[in-house]
Amino acid sequence: MQILQEGQGQLIGWHDPDENRQWVLENKPRDLHDKQTTIAEAVARFVRDGDLVASGGFGHVRVAMAGIYEIIRQRRRHLVLAGKTAVHDGDLLIASGCVDRVEVAYTFGHEIRGLSPASRRMVEEGHCRVVAETSNAGYQWRFMAAAMGLPFIPSRNLLGTDTLAHSSAKVVADPWSGKPICLLPACYPDVALIHVSRCDMYGNAQIDGTMVEDFELARAARRLILTTEEVIPDEQIRAEPWRTVIPFFLVDAVVEMPHGAHPCQMPRRYYFDEDHIRAWMQCSKTAVGADAYFEEYVFGVPDFDAYLDKVGGLKQLHHLKKVEQLRG
């Protein structure tokens, strides 16, 4: 192919598809076995220093926050963060020093709540680097290419934009029309964390609400940690097979974690904890304040259940459920 333009961003997460296929064959068993574990054990086993990590959900919706807090608690370092969005999850991972490289379409902000003081400060002070850029659609398609076992996927996305120059994409001449076409490289995260509505002990998972990129991400990631609101019997999963959007053979760990997306929203179950998000954004305006937050809500508690007690316990969680379900 005739290469017309190349982005100058760092290529992260790419593998030869055949090499990745061989890795999966050697490392991902396809038998039905109980994968239930704790989040501490899952992170200890599958998240290593230097890994490329992707976080499921979208924005502040259905984010695997129990896993994010545990990564911070275990003090992982030199992680690379990838994906469409990383808001509260990305802010905490960067502010805690776990992540020092980023390629995320939207991060360093909490959507309508404002910009992220902590993670922006880490970039400004040289503790974290944005190594490449792409768009929301572009990243979903990078995962799609990986899920399909392709080295790249063609797209018109990024053409004619400044983002292209900072991406790892290439522009080539389409062999049929001769016109420019953008090639987005596949991305295979070392590990993905996805929070789901329910699954069985094997990892067959159902998601209420939009899946956004999690269908593709689950199939692109080498390791997949599922946190779930509830583990249900396999018979219930088999009774509605069309609802299984993540099949068991993609999953490495199943962690039953009710309210595991807090302080983010879980569709149909609980609303955003705006007070807690606001408190984080306020205290994280200074490094001292961010450190104090981590000492209180991460290192100062033994696990995520203790964190939930600290943020208000059953009373607050019940309130968020009522708000989400529009009950008085």
Secondary structure as GFF3:
##gff-version 3
##sequence-region A 1 328
A	DSSP	beta_strand	3	6	.	.	.	ID=ss1
A	DSSP	alpha_helix	17	27	.	.	.	ID=ss2
A	DSSP	alpha_helix	39	46	.	.	.	ID=ss3
A	DSSP	beta_strand	52	55	.	.	.	ID=ss4
A	DSSP	alpha_helix	65	73	.	.	.	ID=ss5
A	DSSP	beta_strand	79	86	.	.	.	ID=ss6
A	DSSP	alpha_helix	88	95	.	.	.	ID=ss7
A	DSSP	beta_strand	99	107	.	.	.	ID=ss8
A	DSSP	three_ten_helix	111	113	.	.	.	ID=ss9
A	DSSP	alpha_helix	117	124	.	.	.	ID=ss10
A	DSSP	beta_strand	129	130	.	.	.	ID=ss11
A	DSSP	alpha_helix	136	147	.	.	.	ID=ss12
A	DSSP	beta_strand	152	155	.	.	.	ID=ss13
A	DSSP	alpha_helix	162	165	.	.	.	ID=ss14
A	DSSP	beta_strand	170	173	.	.	.	ID=ss15
A	DSSP	beta_strand	180	185	.	.	.	ID=ss16
A	DSSP	beta_strand	191	196	.	.	.	ID=ss17
A	DSSP	beta_strand	198	199	.	.	.	ID=ss18
A	DSSP	beta_strand	205	206	.	.	.	ID=ss19
A	DSSP	alpha_helix	214	220	.	.	.	ID=ss20
A	DSSP	beta_strand	223	228	.	.	.	ID=ss21
A	DSSP	alpha_helix	234	239	.	.	.	ID=ss22
A	DSSP	three_ten_helix	241	243	.	.	.	ID=ss23
A	DSSP	three_ten_helix	248	250	.	.	.	ID=ss24
A	DSSP	beta_strand	253	256	.	.	.	ID=ss25
A	DSSP	alpha_helix	274	283	.	.	.	ID=ss26
A	DSSP	alpha_helix	287	297	.	.	.	ID=ss27
A	DSSP	alpha_helix	304	310	.	.	.	ID=ss28
A	DSSP	alpha_helix	313	324	.	.	.	ID=ss29
###
